[in-house]
Amino acid sequence: MAYTTIDDPSEYFDVTLWTGTGGARTISGLNHKPDLIWTKTRSVAYNHMWSDSSRGFNANSELGSNSTAAEGGLSADVYGYKSGHTSDGWTMVDGTDSVDSQEDGNTNQPSVTYVGWTWAANGGTTTTNDASATGVGDIDSVYQANTTAGFSIVTYTHTGNDDRVAHGLGATPKVVIIKERGGTGSWYYVTTQVDGSLEYLLLEAENAKASLSYSVHTSTTFPSLQFDNTDTAVAYCYAEIQGYSKFGAYSGNGNADGTFVYTGFKPAWVMVKRTDSANHWIIVDSSRTDSSGGNSIDRWIRANTSATEVNGSGVDFDFVSNGFKLRSADNATNNSSGSYIYMAFAEHPF
């Protein structure tokens, strides 16, 4: 049996860097059609921007992982937004306020540097699950799933009850990230990574992990979470695929000869969060390396704030052929008493 079914990870995930030029723009050159596009300014402190092909690409669909704002609540119409996806990239348009100095800011402001992280689902083609007809889940959902890459985007409407929702993966997701769309609710990062039980963290906050009383994810459904209203929601579901993605936990050792985390591939992208105490969500990738060269990855972005990219200042990773190694004693990634979870996607299979 082959080690991995994905020989070229860039067919399903990639990292893109660009410098803003102002006005409308098309980003191209990807090896996939991106369905989830997560972008962030590196050199100025603007919001994270999440958009996807299930909810549509427009000014009123952008969400920010650093904000609890509802769809359209990030002033994307002023600062620029993603307007569509193509076979190998996406399009962006500028804002409507010609006076505002931040026009185009979240997409293509002149001289501002950016990073984009993209995942392929099903090209925007969705499946509607009628729960009463299929017997899968308790409430209806609409999903687009990529079973090869273990990723699906799901939209549904809360009932206010403890409901199960179909995700379409045909495999059990380890991570489900849920955000209310019409309300100002938190980003719930729901996972079994730590010890197999269901726990959550808030993607827009520094909070430590907390337990959930719902039953765990299955190969067909995930818990919708029992919100106080009947708002619409979006969920991003991730199942592990050997040689392509890994979602696990590790303990820090508090020194520069840090913990080694085996993933089974050379990472392209890693996000780490301390779970036993409050700290930031740290994102590093192989496209934003240390200017001094080598394996060092020490340019990092916090998923939970609008802050600019940081170069150095305590966080340092080595990306190697079969995993990553911590090279600092930073509290956010490698404290001697710290417990951590991570998400990782491959640049090359091992």
FENCORWO-V366019 format. One record per helix or strand. SS is the DSSP state (h for helix, s for strand). FROM is the first residue (numbers start at 1). TO is the last residue. If there is no record, write none. Layout:
ss=SS from=FROM to=TO
ss=SS from=FROM to=TO
//
This chain:
ss=h from=9 to=11
ss=s from=13 to=19
ss=s from=25 to=27
ss=s from=36 to=41
ss=s from=49 to=52
ss=s from=63 to=63
ss=h from=76 to=79
ss=s from=81 to=86
ss=s from=89 to=93
ss=s from=113 to=119
ss=s from=127 to=129
ss=h from=131 to=134
ss=s from=141 to=146
ss=s from=151 to=157
ss=s from=164 to=166
ss=s from=175 to=180
ss=s from=187 to=191
ss=s from=199 to=202
ss=s from=210 to=211
ss=s from=221 to=223
ss=s from=232 to=238
ss=s from=245 to=251
ss=s from=260 to=262
ss=s from=265 to=274
ss=s from=281 to=285
ss=s from=296 to=297
ss=s from=299 to=302
ss=s from=310 to=311
ss=s from=317 to=320
ss=s from=323 to=326
ss=s from=339 to=349
//
